[in-house]
Structure formats: C-alpha cells, structure tokens
Amino acid sequence: MATTEKVSLSLDTGALILARRAAEIEGLSLSAYMSGLVKKYVWASQRPILTADEQALTDERIAALDEQELWNDKEGHRATG
C-alpha cells in the first residue's frame, strides 16, 4: 500500500464544498479524492517535459500504485484514503 503523510491544506469554501461532494460521489474520502486530483493534474502538467522512456516508466509506476490503492484489501474494495 502507498505510504501517506498528514498535511494541512487551506481551501476556499467553494472549492472545499465541491471537493467534498465529488469525493462523496466517487465513494472516496476527501483525502483520497484530493490525492487522486494531484496525481492526475500535476502529472498531466509535468509529463510533457519527460523523455518518452521516462514517461513510460512513470506511467507504469503510477499504474502499479493505483492498483495497490484501489484493491489493497485483496477483496476488490477501494481504499478510502
């Protein structure tokens, strides 16, 4: 399972309301939802500066981590964060 670190974030009220609602819809904790957003959007912004080999290796590593997080209990239950 991926390791986690506790941090404190400040979000404007509107963003927090949207994030909580989206997390609820996805069946995730707010923490798990925000982690997913960071992976998705930061990776998308950084990917173009990597070589093709670096992109492929990083894609494989992220997929492996996602698989561990989504199915970490060996019964097909999603991680909650």
Secondary structure, 3 states (H helix, E strand, C coil): CCCCCCCCCCCCHHHHHHHHHHHHHHCCCHHHHHHHHHHHHHHHHHHHHCCHHHHHHHHHHHHHHHHHHHCCCCCCCCCCC
